[in-house]
């Protein structure tokens, strides 16, 4: 996927290499946990204002493309 991009980044110096939203210390897994728990994107963004809505949408779009590509 997108190891380092405008959407996510991973660096040993930031959160021990955990994939985070670029420019933040917010793990991508946190968004997935919110969504799995039935929370909305707005709830996530309210809790993590350093993450831009555009980053969340771009991440979900890219993940969707990759999933579809796996079965197409």
ABEGO torsion letter per residue (X at the ends): XBABBAABBBBAABGGGBBBBBGBABBAAAAAAAAAAGBBAAAAAAABAABBAAAAAAAAAAAAAAAAAAAX
